[in-house]
Amino acid sequence: MRVSYIAGIIFFFILFIVGMIYASHSTWMMILGIFGLIGTAYFITRIVSDILREMRRRNTEEDR
């Protein structure tokens, strides 16, 4: 797991939180919150994909 993935999750999650807290004040903040949620989901998907890829790689090495 890369450090950039963790940094990305933290950054986008903070965007999500700030956007949702201030969503009642401005439409742009709601959009910012949605953008933060999408970014967080993207980085979580990347982490899970890397973990699954590594598991598959280890399983194929054991079969040889």
Helices and strands as residue ranges (DSSP letters): H 3-21, H 27-63
